[in-house]
């Protein structure tokens, strides 16, 4: 039986699959078999930090709904310790958000090809999505 540790080792509780599934399904539909397959990667550990479950939940949710996965992650971010602002390099600039950019720079960012680092999407789906983006922007695309 796995234990979930929240902040201190003394506050651990027994993992409840039904509770975890109910939590995920409040954001998007996730099958029990998918959850169990994801949990198999954690079989070697008796105690898990709750942040590991949040990462797993995010990976499972992103397969069906990226917006739901982001909301799930944001809602459970307090388990990752200190909050931080995501810093990205976009079109040569290090930025946290795009809200202070002018319309031209926002258009440049929207037009760029976004490369996924998400391993949850297989290569065929990724190629199909890139082709759709290229067609929408009237860009030649060779698979």
C-alpha positions in Angstrom: 0.0 0.0 0.0 1.5 3.4 -1.0 1.6 6.4 1.3 1.3 10.0 0.1 3.4 12.6 1.8 2.2 16.2 1.6 4.6 18.5 3.4 6.3 16.5 6.1 6.9 12.7 6.4 4.7 12.7 9.5 1.6 13.8 7.5 1.5 10.9 5.2 -1.8 9.2 4.3 -2.7 6.0 2.5 -3.1 6.5 -1.3 -6.7 6.0 -2.4 -7.1 5.2 -6.2 -10.8 6.1 -6.2 -10.1 9.5 -4.7 -7.3 10.2 -7.2 -9.6 9.1 -10.1 -12.4 11.3 -8.9 -10.1 14.3 -8.6 -8.8 13.8 -12.2 -12.3 13.2 -13.6 -13.5 16.5 -12.1 -11.2 18.1 -14.7 -11.5 15.7 -17.7 -12.4 12.0 -18.3 -9.5 9.7 -17.4 -9.9 5.9 -17.5 -9.0 3.7 -14.5 -6.8 1.5 -16.7 -4.7 4.6 -17.8 -4.3 5.7 -14.1 -3.2 2.2 -13.1 -0.7 2.1 -16.0 0.7 5.4 -14.9 1.0 4.2 -11.3 2.9 1.2 -12.4 5.9 3.4 -13.0 5.8 4.3 -9.3 5.6 0.7 -8.0 9.1 0.7 -6.6 8.2 3.5 -4.1 6.3 2.9 -0.9 6.1 6.7 -0.1 5.3 9.3 -2.8 5.4 13.0 -2.5 2.0 14.5 -3.6 3.8 16.5 -6.3 4.6 13.3 -8.1 0.9 12.4 -8.2 0.2 15.9 -9.5 2.7 15.4 -12.3 1.2 12.1 -13.1 -2.3 13.5 -13.1 -1.2 16.3 -15.4 0.4 13.8 -17.8 -2.9 11.8 -17.9 -5.1 14.9 -18.4 -3.0 16.4 -21.2 -3.9 13.4 -23.4 -7.5 14.5 -23.5 -7.6 18.2 -22.7 -4.5 20.5 -22.3 -6.6 23.3 -20.8 -7.9 20.9 -18.1 -4.3 19.7 -17.4 -3.1 23.2 -17.0 -6.0 24.0 -14.6 -5.3 20.8 -12.6 -1.6 21.7 -12.3 -2.3 25.3 -11.3 -4.9 24.2 -8.7 -2.4 21.8 -7.1 0.8 24.0 -7.5 1.0 24.6 -3.8 2.5 21.2 -3.4 5.6 22.2 -5.3 6.9 24.6 -2.7 7.6 28.3 -3.5 5.6 29.7 -6.4 7.7 30.8 -9.4 6.9 32.6 -12.7 7.6 30.5 -15.8 10.4 32.1 -17.9 10.4 31.3 -21.6 12.6 32.3 -24.5 10.2 33.5 -27.2 11.5 35.1 -30.5 14.8 36.0 -28.8 13.4 37.5 -25.6 13.2 36.0 -22.1 9.6 36.6 -21.0 7.3 35.5 -18.3 4.1 36.6 -20.0 3.1 38.3 -23.2 0.7 40.8 -21.7 3.1 43.8 -22.0 4.0 43.0 -25.7 2.7 45.2 -28.5 0.4 43.8 -31.2 3.2 43.2 -33.7 5.3 41.2 -31.3 2.2 39.2 -30.2 1.4 38.4 -33.9 5.0 37.3 -34.4 4.7 34.9 -31.4 1.4 33.6 -32.6 2.8 32.9 -36.1 5.8 30.9 -35.0 5.8 27.1 -35.1 5.5 25.7 -31.6 7.6 22.6 -31.0 6.1 20.2 -28.4 8.2 18.7 -25.7 5.2 16.6 -24.6 5.9 12.9 -24.9 2.2 12.1 -24.3 1.4 12.9 -27.9 2.7 10.3 -30.4 4.6 11.3 -33.5 1.7 10.7 -35.9 -0.6 13.1 -34.0 2.3 15.6 -33.7 2.9 15.5 -37.4 -0.8 15.9 -38.2 -1.0 18.9 -35.8 2.0 20.5 -37.4 0.6 20.0 -40.9 -2.7 21.6 -39.8 -0.8 24.6 -38.4 1.2 24.9 -41.6 -2.0 24.8 -43.8 -3.7 27.4 -41.5 -0.8 29.7 -42.0 -0.3 28.9 -45.7 3.1 27.5 -45.1 4.6 24.6 -47.2 4.9 21.5 -45.0 6.7 18.3 -45.9 6.1 15.3 -43.5 
